[in-house]
Amino acid sequence: MTKNDLVNAIAKETGIDKTTTLTVVESLMDAIKNSLTNNEDVFLRGFGSFIVKKRAAKTARNISKNTTIVIPEHNIPAFKPAKVFLNEVANNKQS
């Protein structure tokens, strides 16, 4: 499902026009991105959590040059689904 498909589905279900729905969806995504950028987790009860994970520094190899490089410590965004959400997906018996 693309962002456009999501906007169409929400607009159809709520009866709100697509332009307003697109604005709301983009605002939601911007708010989540801004929170994660500021190292603040976003918790959506019954859906899941958008969290910031810290990756430790590590040593890697550049096999083409046969050298060792150090990848510094860095943060990455991650999503952890809620148990209710996981159960719904796990119990979906579609073929």
All heavy atoms as an XYZ file, in Angstrom:
733
protein
N       0.853     -1.175      0.000
C       0.000      0.000      0.000
C       0.896      1.236      0.000
O       1.816      1.341      0.794
C      -0.894     -0.021      1.245
C      -1.757      1.220      1.375
S      -2.873      1.169      2.792
C      -4.344      0.602      1.992
N       0.623      2.140     -0.907
C       1.374      3.389     -0.995
C       0.676      4.473     -0.176
O      -0.443      4.289      0.306
C       1.488      3.858     -2.452
O       0.178      4.175     -2.932
C       2.134      2.796     -3.335
N       1.352      5.623     -0.047
C       0.740      6.734      0.675
C      -0.548      7.160     -0.008
O      -1.556      7.454      0.659
C       1.719      7.911      0.770
C       1.146      9.096      1.533
C       2.170     10.162      1.884
C       2.812     10.782      0.716
N       3.636     11.967      1.042
N      -0.570      7.172     -1.318
C      -1.767      7.540     -2.073
C      -2.914      6.557     -1.809
O      -4.061      6.966     -1.627
C      -1.455      7.624     -3.568
C      -2.573      8.247     -4.355
O      -3.231      9.189     -3.891
N      -2.811      7.731     -5.550
N      -2.600      5.263     -1.771
C      -3.611      4.249     -1.451
C      -4.158      4.451     -0.041
O      -5.356      4.317      0.198
C      -3.033      2.838     -1.571
C      -2.627      2.465     -2.987
O      -3.166      3.072     -3.931
O      -1.764      1.582     -3.137
N      -3.271      4.774      0.883
C      -3.677      5.029      2.262
C      -4.607      6.234      2.350
O      -5.649      6.185      3.003
C      -2.443      5.245      3.137
C      -2.667      5.487      4.621
C      -3.310      4.272      5.267
C      -1.346      5.815      5.294
N      -4.246      7.313      1.661
C      -5.079      8.520      1.640
C      -6.446      8.201      1.047
O      -7.485      8.612      1.582
C      -4.383      9.658      0.864
C      -5.331     10.811      0.576
C      -3.170     10.160      1.641
N      -6.482      7.462     -0.042
C      -7.755      7.094     -0.670
C      -8.622      6.258      0.267
O      -9.833      6.480      0.366
C      -7.517      6.340     -1.979
C      -6.990      7.240     -3.071
O      -7.188      8.452     -3.058
N      -6.275      6.646     -4.021
N      -8.026      5.299      0.968
C      -8.780      4.443      1.884
C      -9.348      5.250      3.051
O     -10.509      5.078      3.431
C      -7.893      3.314      2.399
N      -8.541      6.149      3.613
C      -9.007      6.968      4.736
C     -10.099      7.921      4.276
O     -11.118      8.087      4.955
C      -7.833      7.735      5.378
C      -6.866      6.755      6.043
C      -8.332      8.759      6.392
C      -5.557      7.375      6.489
N      -9.906      8.547      3.130
C     -10.907      9.480      2.605
C     -12.232      8.766      2.347
O     -13.304      9.288      2.660
C     -10.398     10.139      1.325
N     -12.170      7.563      1.801
C     -13.383      6.799      1.518
C     -14.105      6.405      2.807
O     -15.328      6.511      2.906
C     -13.032      5.546      0.712
C     -14.218      4.713      0.305
C     -13.772      3.518     -0.524
C     -14.958      2.642     -0.900
N     -14.523      1.460     -1.648
N     -13.342      5.973      3.820
C     -13.947      5.516      5.068
C     -14.511      6.658      5.907
O     -15.542      6.503      6.552
C     -12.925      4.732      5.890
C     -13.530      4.071      7.113
C     -12.603      3.055      7.732
O     -11.919      2.333      6.990
O     -12.573      2.995      8.968
N     -13.830      7.814      5.888
C     -14.259      8.925      6.749
C     -15.169      9.923      6.050
O     -15.837     10.701      6.714
C     -13.048      9.690      7.296
O     -12.314     10.243      6.192
C     -12.164      8.791      8.144
N     -15.132      9.946      4.718
C     -15.926     10.922      3.985
C     -15.258     12.283      3.882
O     -15.850     13.239      3.392
N     -14.024     12.378      4.339
C     -13.258     13.629      4.248
C     -12.587     13.679      2.881
O     -12.148     12.653      2.358
C     -12.207     13.697      5.373
C     -12.897     13.630      6.737
C     -11.365     14.948      5.266
C     -11.945     13.495      7.910
N     -12.491     14.882      2.298
C     -11.898     14.987      0.959
C     -10.421     14.588      0.987
O      -9.751     14.654      2.011
C     -12.079     16.401      0.395
C     -11.354     17.452      1.212
O     -11.774     17.698      2.362
O     -10.380     18.013      0.695
N      -9.920     14.160     -0.157
C      -8.571     13.616     -0.268
C      -7.494     14.646      0.059
O      -6.462     14.299      0.632
C      -8.339     13.047     -1.673
C      -9.127     11.784     -1.930
C      -8.868     11.260     -3.325
C      -9.762     10.066     -3.620
N      -9.569      9.563     -4.966
N      -7.718     15.914     -0.285
C      -6.720     16.945     -0.020
C      -6.509     17.112      1.480
O      -5.368     17.177      1.950
C      -7.158     18.295     -0.636
O      -7.448     18.094     -2.010
C      -6.076     19.338     -0.490
N      -7.597     17.156      2.222
C      -7.503     17.287      3.683
C      -6.880     16.033      4.288
O      -6.029     16.123      5.187
C      -8.895     17.524      4.291
O      -9.480     18.667      3.662
C      -8.823     17.745      5.784
N      -7.275     14.884      3.796
C      -6.728     13.627      4.293
C      -5.232     13.549      4.036
O      -4.467     13.141      4.919
C      -7.438     12.432      3.634
O      -8.844     12.557      3.846
C      -6.962     11.114      4.206
N      -4.791     13.966      2.855
C      -3.365     13.973      2.530
C      -2.605     14.888      3.486
O      -1.536     14.528      3.974
C      -3.148     14.410      1.082
C      -1.692     14.527      0.619
C      -0.989     13.176      0.706
C      -1.625     15.079     -0.792
N      -3.165     16.051      3.780
C      -2.525     16.986      4.705
C      -2.377     16.365      6.086
O      -1.330     16.490      6.730
C      -3.342     18.292      4.798
O      -3.475     18.841      3.489
C      -2.675     19.299      5.704
N      -3.426     15.675      6.541
C      -3.382     15.037      7.856
C      -2.349     13.909      7.888
O      -1.558     13.802      8.839
C      -4.782     14.503      8.250
C      -4.713     13.648      9.504
C      -5.750     15.656      8.442
N      -2.321     13.079      6.864
C      -1.368     11.965      6.809
C       0.059     12.495      6.784
O       0.933     12.006      7.521
C      -1.645     11.049      5.591
C      -0.516     10.051      5.372
C      -2.965     10.320      5.765
N       0.331     13.507      5.972
C       1.674     14.078      5.905
C       2.056     14.756      7.214
O       3.207     14.683      7.646
C       1.792     15.032      4.726
C       1.813     14.302      3.396
C       1.976     15.216      2.190
O       1.774     16.436      2.322
O       2.296     14.670      1.124
N       1.092     15.401      7.872
C       1.356     16.022      9.173
C       1.699     14.966     10.216
O       2.588     15.172     11.052
C       0.154     16.835      9.634
O      -0.079     17.906      8.762
N       0.995     13.840     10.191
C       1.292     12.738     11.105
C       2.712     12.229     10.884
O       3.476     12.057     11.839
C       0.289     11.599     10.915
C       0.595     10.312     11.693
C       0.377     10.514     13.174
C      -0.236      9.169     11.172
N       3.082     12.005      9.634
C       4.422     11.516      9.330
C       5.482     12.529      9.748
O       6.527     12.151     10.303
C       4.544     11.170      7.845
C       3.720      9.965      7.449
S       3.971      9.350      5.768
C       3.613     10.772      4.781
N       5.235     13.820      9.523
C       6.178     14.864      9.932
C       6.326     14.901     11.448
O       7.443     15.052     11.967
C       5.736     16.239      9.415
C       5.951     16.401      7.918
O       6.755     15.642      7.341
O       5.307     17.298      7.332
N       5.222     14.774     12.170
C       5.269     14.794     13.635
C       6.074     13.607     14.162
O       6.875     13.754     15.095
C       3.857     14.780     14.208
N       5.885     12.435     13.565
C       6.648     11.246     13.982
C       8.121     11.448     13.687
O       8.986     11.184     14.534
C       6.103      9.972     13.309
C       4.701      9.660     13.848
C       7.043      8.780     13.519
C       3.976      8.561     13.097
N       8.446     11.939     12.478
C       9.854     12.175     12.123
C      10.507     13.196     13.050
O      11.640     12.994     13.504
C       9.982     12.649     10.671
C       9.798     11.543      9.651
C      10.158     12.013      8.260
C       8.973     12.655      7.600
N       9.198     12.989      6.177
N       9.781     14.279     13.358
C      10.342     15.311     14.236
C      10.581     14.773     15.639
O      11.605     15.079     16.268
C       9.427     16.531     14.285
C       9.420     17.303     12.990
O      10.365     17.236     12.211
N       8.339     18.021     12.731
N       9.660     13.969     16.143
C       9.834     13.383     17.472
C      11.048     12.463     17.505
O      11.857     12.522     18.431
C       8.590     12.607     17.880
O       7.516     13.480     18.086
N      11.186     11.605     16.507
C      12.321     10.688     16.469
C      13.637     11.434     16.286
O      14.660     11.036     16.857
C      12.134      9.643     15.364
C      10.969      8.666     15.565
C      10.853      7.736     14.367
C      11.105      7.892     16.848
N      13.610     12.518     15.525
C      14.811     13.334     15.338
C      15.266     13.929     16.670
O      16.461     14.078     16.916
C      14.541     14.461     14.323
O      14.167     13.859     13.081
C      15.770     15.313     14.097
N      14.302     14.239     17.545
C      14.596     14.796     18.870
C      14.747     13.707     19.935
O      14.663     13.991     21.126
C      13.491     15.774     19.284
C      13.447     16.977     18.381
O      14.472     17.447     17.897
N      12.254     17.486     18.129
N      14.962     12.463     19.501
C      15.125     11.306     20.392
C      13.926     11.084     21.308
O      14.072     10.654     22.451
C      16.411     11.412     21.210
C      17.641     11.129     20.394
O      17.613     10.287     19.498
N      18.721     11.830     20.671
N      12.734     11.387     20.827
C      11.506     11.139     21.567
C      10.757     10.008     20.872
O      10.499     10.073     19.675
C      10.623     12.385     21.581
C      11.234     13.583     22.251
C      10.412     14.837     22.065
O       9.345     14.776     21.400
O      10.840     15.882     22.565
N      10.410      8.980     21.625
C       9.655      7.863     21.075
C       8.189      8.258     20.917
O       7.688      9.127     21.619
C       9.766      6.638     21.978
C      11.198      6.117     22.075
O      12.005      6.421     21.176
O      11.495      5.404     23.044
N       7.506      7.621     19.956
C       6.084      7.870     19.707
C       5.334      6.576     19.988
O       5.627      5.540     19.389
C       5.852      8.314     18.240
C       4.378      8.525     17.968
C       6.654      9.568     17.922
N       4.366      6.635     20.920
C       3.604      5.456     21.320
C       2.166      5.611     20.851
O       1.486      6.562     21.222
C       3.631      5.303     22.851
C       5.028      5.210     23.410
C       5.612      6.309     24.003
C       5.745      4.034     23.321
C       6.897      6.245     24.511
C       7.030      3.953     23.831
C       7.612      5.056     24.426
N       1.698      4.675     20.029
C       0.325      4.669     19.543
C      -0.342      3.402     20.081
O      -0.137      2.298     19.557
C       0.282      4.704     18.012
C       0.987      5.897     17.356
C       1.019      5.730     15.847
C       0.299      7.185     17.736
N      -1.127      3.561     21.143
C      -1.741      2.416     21.836
C      -2.573      1.583     20.854
O      -3.365      2.098     20.091
C      -2.629      2.921     22.963
C      -3.153      1.806     23.850
C      -3.933      2.353     25.027
N      -3.200      3.313     25.823
C      -2.402      3.002     26.855
N      -2.234      1.740     27.174
N      -1.784      3.934     27.527
N      -2.354      0.276     20.883
C      -3.075     -0.652     20.024
C      -2.476     -0.782     18.634
O      -2.886     -1.643     17.858
N      -1.490      0.063     18.300
C      -0.851     -0.003     16.990
C       0.622     -0.358     17.137
O       1.090     -1.339     16.580
C      -1.015      1.317     16.240
C      -0.459      1.291     14.844
C      -1.092      0.575     13.842
C       0.706      1.968     14.535
C      -0.578      0.537     12.555
C       1.223      1.940     13.253
C       0.582      1.224     12.264
N       1.364      0.459     17.875
C       2.778      0.186     18.071
C       3.538      1.430     18.462
O       2.956      2.488     18.698
N       4.855      1.292     18.516
C       5.726      2.379     18.928
C       6.790      2.628     17.872
O       7.395      1.692     17.354
C       6.412      2.031     20.250
O       5.459      1.752     21.233
N       7.009      3.893     17.584
C       8.131      4.309     16.761
C       9.218      4.721     17.746
O       9.022      5.619     18.553
C       7.753      5.483     15.858
C       6.731      5.124     14.815
C       5.383      5.287     15.061
C       7.132      4.614     13.592
C       4.436      4.960     14.106
C       6.195      4.275     12.634
C       4.846      4.444     12.893
N      10.350      4.039     17.701
C      11.398      4.269     18.682
C      12.726      4.558     17.993
O      12.894      4.280     16.804
C      11.552      3.057     19.622
C      11.866      1.779     18.835
C      10.306      2.863     20.475
C      12.128      0.552     19.682
N      13.647      5.126     18.764
C      15.000      5.384     18.287
C      15.904      4.338     18.913
O      15.949      4.197     20.134
C      15.472      6.801     18.680
C      16.907      7.023     18.237
C      14.562      7.858     18.077
N      16.595      3.584     18.082
C      17.535      2.574     18.564
C      18.950      3.080     18.347
O      19.244      3.694     17.320
C      17.368      1.254     17.813
C      16.152      0.475     18.190
C      16.179     -0.892     17.531
C      15.031     -1.742     18.010
N      15.091     -3.086     17.417
N      19.802      2.807     19.301
C      21.203      3.209     19.201
C      22.017      2.011     18.733
O      21.962      0.941     19.335
C      21.710      3.703     20.546
C      23.134      4.223     20.490
C      23.520      4.866     21.789
C      22.959      6.258     21.742
N      23.482      7.126     22.783
N      22.725      2.180     17.653
C      23.626      1.144     17.148
C      25.024      1.444     17.667
O      25.520      2.563     17.541
C      23.661      1.129     15.618
C      22.352      0.745     14.988
C      22.182     -0.744     15.060
N      21.015     -1.133     14.274
C      20.210     -2.099     14.602
N      20.442     -2.796     15.683
N      19.178     -2.386     13.865
N      25.673      0.463     18.232
C      27.015      0.634     18.767
C      28.027      0.768     17.637
O      27.789      0.334     16.502
C      27.373     -0.552     19.650
N      29.160      1.372     17.950
C      30.252      1.461     16.974
C      30.753      0.054     16.687
O      30.729     -0.823     17.559
C      31.372      2.322     17.527
N      31.167     -0.171     15.448
C      31.666     -1.499     15.105
C      32.731     -1.393     14.030
O      32.846     -0.385     13.332
C      30.538     -2.409     14.649
C      29.836     -1.952     13.391
C      28.701     -2.908     13.053
C      27.955     -2.411     11.826
N      26.848     -3.319     11.474
N      33.475     -2.463     13.912
C      34.521     -2.550     12.898
C      33.992     -3.379     11.740
O      33.396     -4.428     11.943
C      35.779     -3.215     13.479
O      36.187     -2.484     14.630
C      36.912     -3.220     12.469
N      34.218     -2.881     10.528
C      33.767     -3.588      9.336
C      34.928     -3.705      8.355
O      35.968     -3.067      8.527
C      32.601     -2.849      8.701
N      34.720     -4.492      7.319
C      35.780     -4.676      6.321
C      35.305     -4.221      4.959
O      34.181     -4.482      4.565
C      36.197     -6.141      6.251
C      36.747     -6.639      7.542
C      37.767     -7.737      7.476
N      38.560     -7.897      6.311
C      39.777     -7.348      6.125
N      40.287     -6.563      7.036
N      40.457     -7.608      5.052
N      36.158     -3.515      4.271
C      35.949     -3.171      2.875
C      36.674     -4.251      2.078
O      37.898     -4.206      1.935
C      36.497     -1.776      2.579
C      36.258     -1.364      1.144
O      35.970     -2.190      0.290
N      36.394     -0.075      0.878
N      35.910     -5.228      1.576
C      36.558     -6.381      0.949
C      37.220     -6.056     -0.387
O      38.159     -6.714     -0.786
C      35.576     -7.564      0.797
C      34.357     -7.166     -0.007
C      35.172     -8.098      2.151
C      33.425     -8.317     -0.315
N      36.730     -5.006     -1.069
C      37.339     -4.670     -2.355
C      38.733     -4.065     -2.177
O      39.615     -4.263     -2.998
C      36.448     -3.726     -3.156
O      36.297     -2.503     -2.476
N      38.952     -3.327     -1.083
C      40.268     -2.717     -0.821
C      41.042     -3.468      0.253
O      42.176     -3.116      0.561
C      40.093     -1.268     -0.374
C      39.522     -0.371     -1.444
C      39.411      1.053     -0.938
C      38.834      1.947     -2.024
N      38.668      3.328     -1.538
N      40.401     -4.499      0.843
C      41.008     -5.290      1.901
C      41.473     -4.417      3.065
O      42.598     -4.533      3.535
C      42.149     -6.158      1.362
C      42.470     -7.299      2.307
O      41.622     -7.706      3.095
N      43.690     -7.797      2.235
N      40.596     -3.511      3.494
C      40.909     -2.630      4.609
C      39.831     -2.747      5.670
O      38.732     -3.244      5.422
C      40.990     -1.158      4.150
O      39.746     -0.787      3.558
C      42.118     -0.939      3.155
N      40.167     -2.275      6.854
C      39.227     -2.263      7.962
C      38.752     -0.830      8.178
O      39.551      0.104      8.144
C      39.914     -2.780      9.242
O      40.429     -4.078      8.986
C      38.949     -2.838     10.395
N      37.441     -0.664      8.391
C      36.897      0.654      8.666
C      36.082      0.595      9.956
O      35.599     -0.464     10.343
C      36.016      1.172      7.507
C      34.852      0.213      7.238
C      36.827      1.401      6.252
C      33.843      0.726      6.226
N      35.959      1.745     10.609
C      35.178      1.826     11.839
C      33.882      2.556     11.523
O      33.900      3.671     10.991
C      35.960      2.562     12.945
C      35.088      2.741     14.182
C      37.234      1.810     13.288
N      32.765      1.918     11.830
C      31.458      2.544     11.668
C      31.097      3.129     13.030
O      31.005      2.393     14.012
C      30.404      1.524     11.201
C      30.820      0.937      9.850
C      29.023      2.164     11.131
C      29.962     -0.198      9.370
N      30.917      4.447     13.110
C      30.674      5.062     14.414
C      29.293      4.717     14.976
O      28.411      4.256     14.259
C      30.776      6.562     14.118
C      30.476      6.688     12.674
C      30.939      5.420     12.022
N      29.120      4.971     16.267
C      27.831      4.788     16.923
C      26.815      5.721     16.256
O      27.124      6.860     15.934
C      27.986      5.152     18.399
C      26.751      4.969     19.212
C      27.010      5.327     20.659
O      26.827      6.510     21.004
O      27.399      4.429     21.433
N      25.589      5.213     16.035
C      24.570      6.037     15.388
C      23.180      5.575     15.797
O      23.003      4.466     16.314
C      24.728      6.007     13.861
C      24.616      4.635     13.269
N      25.625      3.701     13.331
C      23.607      4.028     12.603
C      25.243      2.589     12.721
N      24.010      2.752     12.280
N      22.204      6.434     15.595
C      20.809      6.138     15.918
C      20.049      5.779     14.650
O      20.317      6.346     13.590
C      20.136      7.339     16.573
C      20.718      7.654     17.919
O      21.197      6.775     18.625
N      20.687      8.913     18.304
N      19.084      4.856     14.794
C      18.222      4.495     13.672
C      16.772      4.461     14.148
O      16.506      4.114     15.302
C      18.605      3.136     13.040
C      18.474      1.998     14.060
C      20.008      3.172     12.447
C      18.429      0.633     13.433
N      15.829      4.815     13.278
C      14.418      4.687     13.653
C      13.976      3.225     13.530
O      14.475      2.481     12.689
C      13.697      5.571     12.640
C      14.595      5.578     11.448
C      15.997      5.447     11.976
N      13.039      2.836     14.391
C      12.525      1.470     14.357
C      11.044      1.494     14.739
O      10.576      2.445     15.355
C      13.307      0.580     15.311
N      10.334      0.446     14.355
C       8.933      0.314     14.710
C       8.737     -0.983     15.467
O       9.206     -2.034     15.046
C       8.044      0.313     13.459
C       6.591      0.089     13.758
C       5.832      1.084     14.348
C       5.978     -1.118     13.465
C       4.490      0.895     14.641
C       4.632     -1.332     13.746
C       3.892     -0.319     14.338
N       8.057     -0.908     16.602
C       7.747     -2.097     17.391
C       6.229     -2.213     17.464
O       5.574     -1.404     18.106
C       8.333     -1.968     18.793
C       8.097     -3.184     19.648
C       8.716     -3.029     21.006
C       8.407     -4.267     21.834
N       8.876     -4.123     23.206
N       5.634     -3.192     16.792
C       4.171     -3.325     16.802
C       3.643     -3.736     18.172
O       4.319     -4.442     18.917
C       3.892     -4.402     15.759
C       5.172     -5.114     15.560
C       6.276     -4.195     15.957
N       2.425     -3.299     18.467
C       1.757     -3.662     19.715
C       1.340     -5.126     19.667
O       1.167     -5.710     18.592
C       0.533     -2.775     19.924
N       1.162     -5.736     20.839
C       0.778     -7.151     20.897
C      -0.547     -7.401     20.192
O      -0.719     -8.404     19.504
C       0.697     -7.615     22.349
C       2.043     -7.783     22.996
C       1.918     -8.319     24.399
C       3.295     -8.443     25.027
N       3.215     -8.953     26.404
N      -1.506     -6.481     20.352
C      -2.810     -6.623     19.690
C      -2.617     -6.655     18.176
O      -3.218     -7.476     17.473
C      -3.743     -5.457     20.094
C      -5.033     -5.496     19.309
C      -4.002     -5.474     21.585
N      -1.776     -5.771     17.671
C      -1.483     -5.689     16.238
C      -0.809     -6.972     15.765
O      -1.190     -7.547     14.737
C      -0.615     -4.463     15.989
C      -0.265     -4.198     14.554
C      -1.109     -4.543     13.516
C       0.926     -3.573     14.228
C      -0.781     -4.279     12.195
C       1.259     -3.300     12.922
C       0.407     -3.654     11.904
N       0.172     -7.458     16.526
C       0.862     -8.699     16.160
C      -0.108     -9.871     16.104
O      -0.048    -10.696     15.193
C       1.968     -9.004     17.175
C       3.252     -8.209     17.054
C       4.175     -8.519     18.222
C       3.940     -8.486     15.739
N      -1.008     -9.936     17.086
C      -1.978    -11.035     17.117
C      -2.921    -10.975     15.935
O      -3.273    -12.014     15.362
C      -2.761    -11.014     18.428
C      -1.900    -11.397     19.606
O      -0.879    -12.056     19.462
N      -2.307    -10.966     20.793
N      -3.365     -9.790     15.552
C      -4.257     -9.652     14.386
C      -3.567    -10.128     13.122
O      -4.171    -10.822     12.301
C      -4.715     -8.214     14.238
C      -5.752     -7.776     15.242
C      -6.199     -6.346     15.040
O      -6.066     -5.822     13.909
O      -6.690     -5.752     16.006
N      -2.313     -9.763     12.937
C      -1.571    -10.170     11.738
C      -1.325    -11.670     11.772
O      -1.481    -12.366     10.778
C      -0.256     -9.386     11.617
C       0.607     -9.936     10.494
C      -0.528     -7.914     11.386
N      -0.954    -12.202     12.944
C      -0.657    -13.635     13.072
C      -1.901    -14.495     12.858
O      -1.809    -15.594     12.321
C      -0.057    -13.919     14.439
N      -3.057    -13.990     13.266
C      -4.290    -14.781     13.154
C      -5.002    -14.601     11.838
O      -6.059    -15.192     11.624
C      -5.233    -14.451     14.315
C      -4.671    -14.906     15.637
O      -3.941    -15.877     15.698
N      -4.989    -14.180     16.706
N      -4.463    -13.788     10.943
C      -5.053    -13.588      9.622
C      -4.731    -14.814      8.773
O      -3.581    -15.090      8.469
C      -4.507    -12.317      8.974
C      -5.223    -11.996      7.682
O      -6.164    -12.662      7.305
N      -4.752    -10.984      7.005
N      -5.722    -15.551      8.370
C      -5.522    -16.825      7.662
C      -5.781    -16.706      6.153
O      -6.325    -17.599      5.560
C      -6.437    -17.889      8.255
C      -6.271    -18.092      9.740
C      -5.375    -19.267     10.010
C      -5.388    -19.703     11.440
N      -4.551    -19.016     12.346
N      -5.404    -15.583      5.561
C      -5.605    -15.431      4.121
C      -4.599    -16.260      3.366
O      -3.487    -16.488      3.810
C      -5.467    -13.970      3.685
C      -6.627    -13.123      4.100
C      -6.484    -11.710      3.556
O      -5.404    -11.280      3.208
N      -7.588    -11.011      3.488
N      -4.970    -16.719      2.178
C      -4.078    -17.530      1.350
C      -3.435    -16.686      0.294
O      -4.020    -15.835     -0.273
C      -4.829    -18.660      0.684
O      -5.444    -19.468      1.642
